[in-house]
Amino acid sequence: MRTLTRRLPGALALAACAAHAAVGGSLTLHASAVVDGEVIRLGDVADLSGGTAEERARLAGWVLAESPRLGQSMRVVRRRVASALPPGWAVAGAADVIVTRAAQQVSAASLCAEALKAVRTRVADLAGSTNAEATCRDKAARDVALPDGTLALDADANLVRVVDGPQSVSVRASVDGRVVGQYPVSVLLAATTRRWCAKAAMPANSLATPEAFEACRQPVRHESEVGDAPIVLTRGRLRHAIRAGQALAASDLVEPNAVLAGDSVTVHYRAGSFDLAARGTLVHDARLGESVRVRLGQARETVSGRLVADGVVDMEESL
């Protein structure tokens, strides 16, 4: 607790010494007072009587000190007040005034509700193939004390991530239009999206058909998985092996007539009447008609060619 032991502000002391005529009166200090502003005024801690209405108004508006912080209190000592009063004014009442700051309690439930509202707003923009439900996680969350006044809470829905799992949603608190704090709320989001899952394990390079998959729901691990609908199932080859029940991604499939890095190809080299052929390994994925790089046997260097048919490359330079 702070105690007002210094001289009162200069304006108060000077006013006490002003040469204007004072009718005189009395003020009665309260034992305690609650203030809702940034400063403590004499009228906040005492009842004034006597004197003229103008003089009482002037004295009531005198600033004694800055208001205490929320959760703290300040002691205003009577003798300090008495020493600064104009002649003819007497002080009665409590010896000390315990001053506290007016506050309002904002419940953890209110902060949670605002965070969930932001999540619902974000989820409302999702495509129909994605579902998401949210709950607040921290059951030990506490209420917060804020200055008294008109309270407004809000959270930015654009900052909510549509990803399955926990995340923190920041709730901003404003009082009388002024931001007084940001409060993180721990939210657990259960987000799933509709996908196609393999009915059985499939090896790399195998031909994938729509019949090999079934509709399923999978947790959203990354926001890029949120889309209008699952990928369109077409016949294609798998870049890599997938497990039974594993969701198919668009990047897992290549066209049936495409070749993949590591595929074995036949390389043709034609020079006049000569037509040489050798086995090689494709260095990268390619489609028909594209230029490719091929490694022949165990050679470190690669040669250039063009994929002219499934598994057939015509060289563009000599061996």
C-alpha positions as CSV (number, residue, x, y, z in Angstrom):
1,M,0.0,0.0,0.0
2,R,1.3,3.5,-0.9
3,T,0.9,6.4,1.5
4,L,0.6,10.0,0.3
5,T,3.4,11.5,2.4
6,R,4.8,14.1,0.0
7,R,3.4,17.6,-0.3
8,L,0.2,17.8,-2.3
9,P,0.6,19.0,-5.9
10,G,1.8,22.5,-6.5
11,A,-1.5,23.7,-7.8
12,L,-3.2,22.6,-4.6
13,A,-0.5,24.3,-2.4
14,L,-0.6,27.5,-4.4
15,A,-4.4,27.6,-4.3
16,A,-4.3,27.3,-0.5
17,C,-2.1,30.4,-0.4
18,A,-4.2,32.4,-2.9
19,A,-5.2,35.9,-1.7
20,H,-8.8,35.5,-2.6
21,A,-11.4,35.9,0.2
22,A,-12.4,32.6,1.7
23,V,-15.7,32.2,3.5
24,G,-14.5,29.0,5.1
25,G,-16.1,25.6,5.6
26,S,-15.3,22.1,6.5
27,L,-14.7,18.8,4.9
28,T,-15.2,15.3,6.3
29,L,-12.8,12.6,5.1
30,H,-14.1,9.1,4.4
31,A,-12.4,6.0,5.8
32,S,-12.2,4.6,2.3
33,A,-12.9,5.6,-1.2
34,V,-13.0,4.1,-4.7
35,V,-12.0,6.1,-7.7
36,D,-12.6,5.3,-11.3
37,G,-10.2,7.7,-13.0
38,E,-6.5,8.2,-13.4
39,V,-6.2,10.7,-10.5
40,I,-7.6,11.1,-6.9
41,R,-9.4,14.4,-6.3
42,L,-10.4,15.9,-3.0
43,G,-14.1,15.4,-3.8
44,D,-13.4,11.6,-4.2
45,V,-12.3,11.2,-0.6
46,A,-14.3,13.9,1.4
47,D,-17.7,15.6,1.8
48,L,-17.5,19.3,1.7
49,S,-19.8,21.7,3.4
50,G,-19.9,25.4,4.1
51,G,-18.3,28.1,2.0
52,T,-19.6,29.1,-1.4
53,A,-20.7,26.7,-4.1
54,E,-17.9,28.0,-6.2
55,E,-15.3,27.4,-3.5
56,R,-16.6,23.9,-2.8
57,A,-16.5,23.0,-6.5
58,R,-12.9,24.3,-6.8
59,L,-11.7,22.4,-3.7
60,A,-13.5,19.2,-4.8
61,G,-11.6,19.3,-8.1
62,W,-8.2,19.5,-6.5
63,V,-5.9,16.6,-7.6
64,L,-4.3,14.8,-4.6
65,A,-2.4,12.1,-6.4
66,E,-2.4,9.6,-9.2
67,S,-4.8,6.7,-8.7
68,P,-3.4,3.4,-7.5
69,R,-2.9,0.5,-9.8
70,L,-5.5,-2.2,-10.1
71,G,-5.2,-4.5,-7.1
72,Q,-3.4,-1.9,-5.0
73,S,-4.5,0.8,-2.6
74,M,-3.2,4.2,-1.4
75,R,-3.4,5.9,2.0
76,V,-4.3,9.6,2.0
77,V,-3.3,11.2,5.3
78,R,-5.6,13.8,6.9
79,R,-2.9,16.1,8.2
80,R,-1.5,16.4,4.7
81,V,-4.8,17.5,3.4
82,A,-5.4,19.9,6.2
83,S,-2.1,21.7,5.7
84,A,-3.0,22.5,2.1
85,L,-6.5,23.9,2.7
86,P,-7.3,27.6,2.4
87,P,-7.7,29.6,5.6
88,G,-11.0,29.0,7.4
89,W,-11.4,25.4,6.3
90,A,-11.3,22.6,8.8
91,V,-10.9,18.9,8.4
92,A,-12.9,16.2,10.2
93,G,-13.6,12.5,9.7
94,A,-11.1,9.7,9.3
95,A,-7.4,10.1,10.1
96,D,-6.5,8.2,6.9
97,V,-8.4,7.5,3.7
98,I,-7.7,4.1,2.0
99,V,-8.2,4.7,-1.7
100,T,-8.7,1.8,-4.2
101,R,-9.2,1.8,-8.0
102,A,-12.6,0.9,-9.3
103,A,-12.3,-2.3,-11.3
104,Q,-14.4,-4.9,-13.1
105,Q,-13.8,-8.6,-13.2
106,V,-13.8,-10.3,-16.6
107,S,-14.4,-14.0,-16.3
108,A,-12.3,-16.6,-17.9
109,A,-15.5,-17.9,-19.4
110,S,-16.1,-14.6,-21.2
111,L,-12.6,-14.7,-22.7
112,C,-13.2,-18.3,-23.7
113,A,-16.5,-17.4,-25.4
114,E,-14.8,-14.6,-27.4
115,A,-12.1,-16.9,-28.6
116,L,-14.6,-19.6,-29.6
117,K,-16.6,-16.9,-31.5
118,A,-13.5,-16.1,-33.5
119,V,-13.0,-19.8,-34.3
120,R,-16.6,-20.2,-35.4
121,T,-16.3,-17.1,-37.7
122,R,-13.2,-18.6,-39.3
123,V,-14.7,-22.1,-39.6
124,A,-17.8,-20.6,-41.3
125,D,-15.6,-19.6,-44.2
126,L,-14.4,-23.2,-44.8
127,A,-15.5,-25.4,-47.6
128,G,-18.1,-28.0,-46.9
129,S,-15.6,-30.9,-47.0
130,T,-13.9,-29.6,-43.8
131,N,-15.4,-29.8,-40.3
132,A,-14.1,-28.1,-37.2
133,E,-15.1,-27.9,-33.6
134,A,-13.3,-26.0,-30.8
135,T,-13.2,-26.1,-27.0
136,C,-11.2,-24.1,-24.5
137,R,-8.5,-26.2,-22.9
138,D,-7.3,-24.4,-19.8
139,K,-9.7,-25.2,-17.0
140,A,-7.4,-23.4,-14.5
141,A,-7.8,-20.1,-16.4
142,R,-8.5,-17.2,-14.0
143,D,-10.6,-14.1,-14.2
144,V,-8.8,-10.8,-15.0
145,A,-9.3,-7.4,-13.3
146,L,-9.7,-4.5,-15.7
147,P,-10.4,-0.8,-15.1
148,D,-14.0,0.1,-14.7
149,G,-15.8,1.4,-17.8
150,T,-17.5,0.1,-21.0
151,L,-15.9,-3.2,-21.8
152,A,-15.3,-4.6,-25.3
153,L,-13.7,-8.0,-26.1
154,D,-12.7,-9.1,-29.6
155,A,-10.4,-11.7,-31.3
156,D,-9.2,-11.6,-34.8
157,A,-10.8,-14.6,-36.7
158,N,-8.2,-14.2,-39.5
159,L,-5.4,-15.3,-37.1
160,V,-7.1,-18.6,-36.3
161,R,-5.3,-21.6,-37.9
162,V,-7.6,-24.3,-39.3
163,V,-5.3,-27.1,-38.1
164,D,-6.2,-30.1,-35.9
165,G,-4.8,-29.7,-32.4
166,P,-4.2,-27.0,-29.7
167,Q,-3.5,-23.3,-30.5
168,S,-3.6,-20.0,-28.7
169,V,-6.2,-17.4,-29.6
170,S,-5.5,-13.8,-28.4
171,V,-8.5,-11.9,-27.0
172,R,-8.1,-8.1,-26.9
173,A,-9.8,-6.2,-24.1
174,S,-10.8,-2.5,-24.5
175,V,-12.3,-0.2,-21.9
176,D,-14.0,3.0,-23.0
177,G,-12.4,2.5,-26.5
178,R,-8.8,2.1,-25.1
179,V,-7.0,-1.2,-25.4
180,V,-6.0,-2.3,-21.9
181,G,-4.7,-5.8,-22.5
182,Q,-4.3,-8.9,-24.7
183,Y,-5.2,-12.3,-23.1
184,P,-4.2,-15.7,-24.7
185,V,-6.9,-18.4,-24.6
186,S,-5.8,-22.0,-25.2
187,V,-8.2,-23.6,-27.7
188,L,-8.3,-27.2,-28.9
189,L,-9.5,-27.4,-32.5
190,A,-10.8,-30.8,-33.8
191,A,-10.5,-30.2,-37.6
192,T,-11.1,-33.0,-40.1
193,T,-11.4,-33.0,-43.9
194,R,-12.8,-35.5,-46.4
195,R,-10.1,-37.5,-48.2
196,W,-9.6,-40.7,-50.2
197,C,-7.8,-43.4,-48.3
198,A,-6.2,-46.5,-49.7
199,K,-8.1,-49.8,-49.1
200,A,-4.9,-51.7,-49.0
201,A,-1.1,-51.1,-49.0
202,M,0.2,-50.2,-52.5
203,P,3.9,-50.2,-53.6
204,A,5.6,-47.4,-55.3
205,N,5.2,-47.2,-59.1
206,S,2.0,-49.3,-58.9
207,L,-1.1,-48.2,-61.0
208,A,-3.6,-46.5,-58.8
209,T,-7.3,-46.7,-59.8
210,P,-10.4,-45.1,-58.2
211,E,-11.5,-48.6,-57.1
212,A,-8.5,-48.9,-54.8
213,F,-9.6,-46.0,-52.6
214,E,-12.6,-45.2,-50.3
215,A,-13.9,-42.0,-48.8
216,C,-12.6,-41.2,-45.3
217,R,-12.1,-38.3,-42.9
218,Q,-8.6,-37.3,-41.8
219,P,-7.3,-34.7,-39.3
220,V,-6.2,-31.5,-40.9
221,R,-2.4,-31.4,-40.4
222,H,-1.8,-28.3,-42.6
223,E,-4.1,-25.6,-43.8
224,S,-3.2,-26.5,-47.4
225,E,-5.3,-29.6,-46.9
226,V,-8.5,-27.6,-46.6
227,G,-10.2,-27.5,-49.9
228,D,-13.5,-27.5,-51.7
229,A,-13.5,-31.4,-52.0
230,P,-11.1,-34.3,-52.1
231,I,-8.8,-34.6,-55.1
232,V,-10.5,-36.0,-58.2
233,L,-9.5,-39.7,-58.5
234,T,-8.0,-40.7,-61.8
235,R,-5.9,-43.5,-63.0
236,G,-2.2,-42.8,-62.2
237,R,1.0,-44.2,-60.9
238,L,2.1,-43.8,-57.3
239,R,5.3,-41.8,-56.7
240,H,5.9,-43.8,-53.5
241,A,4.4,-46.6,-51.5
242,I,1.3,-45.8,-49.3
243,R,-0.1,-47.7,-46.4
244,A,-3.6,-49.1,-46.0
245,G,-5.8,-46.3,-44.7
246,Q,-3.4,-43.6,-45.8
247,A,-5.0,-40.5,-47.3
248,L,-4.0,-39.8,-50.9
249,A,-2.5,-36.4,-51.8
250,A,-2.5,-34.9,-55.2
251,S,1.3,-35.0,-55.2
252,D,1.2,-38.8,-54.8
253,L,-0.1,-39.4,-58.3
254,V,1.5,-39.0,-61.7
255,E,-0.1,-39.6,-65.1
256,P,-0.1,-43.3,-66.1
257,N,2.2,-42.7,-69.1
258,A,4.6,-40.6,-67.1
259,V,7.9,-41.9,-65.9
260,L,9.4,-41.4,-62.4
261,A,12.9,-40.7,-61.2
262,G,14.6,-44.1,-60.8
263,D,12.6,-45.8,-63.6
264,S,14.5,-47.9,-66.0
265,V,14.5,-46.6,-69.6
266,T,15.9,-47.7,-73.0
267,V,18.2,-45.1,-74.5
268,H,18.5,-45.0,-78.3
269,Y,21.3,-43.3,-80.1
270,R,21.1,-43.0,-83.9
271,A,24.0,-41.9,-86.1
272,G,23.4,-42.5,-89.8
273,S,22.6,-46.2,-90.2
274,F,23.7,-47.0,-86.7
275,D,21.1,-47.5,-84.0
276,L,22.6,-48.1,-80.5
277,A,20.5,-49.0,-77.5
278,A,21.5,-49.0,-73.8
279,R,19.7,-49.3,-70.5
280,G,19.6,-46.3,-68.3
281,T,18.0,-44.8,-65.2
282,L,15.9,-41.7,-65.3
283,V,17.2,-38.9,-63.1
284,H,13.9,-37.1,-62.6
285,D,10.2,-37.3,-63.2
286,A,9.1,-36.7,-66.8
287,R,6.2,-36.9,-69.2
288,L,6.1,-37.8,-72.9
289,G,7.8,-35.3,-75.1
290,E,9.9,-33.7,-72.3
291,S,13.7,-33.4,-72.2
292,V,15.2,-35.7,-69.7
293,R,18.5,-36.6,-68.0
294,V,19.5,-40.3,-67.9
295,R,22.3,-42.1,-66.1
296,L,23.8,-45.0,-68.2
297,G,24.9,-47.9,-66.1
298,Q,27.2,-46.9,-63.2
299,A,28.4,-43.7,-64.9
300,R,28.5,-40.6,-62.8
301,E,27.8,-38.3,-65.8
302,T,24.3,-38.1,-67.3
303,V,23.2,-37.8,-70.9
304,S,20.4,-35.7,-72.4
305,G,17.5,-37.1,-74.3
306,R,13.8,-36.8,-75.0
307,L,11.1,-39.1,-73.7
308,V,9.5,-40.3,-76.9
309,A,7.5,-43.3,-75.6
310,D,6.8,-45.1,-72.4
311,G,10.3,-46.1,-71.2
312,V,12.1,-45.0,-74.4
313,V,14.5,-42.1,-74.7
314,D,16.1,-40.7,-77.8
315,M,19.5,-39.2,-77.1
316,E,20.1,-35.6,-78.2
317,E,23.9,-35.9,-78.0
318,S,26.4,-38.6,-78.6
319,L,27.7,-40.9,-75.9
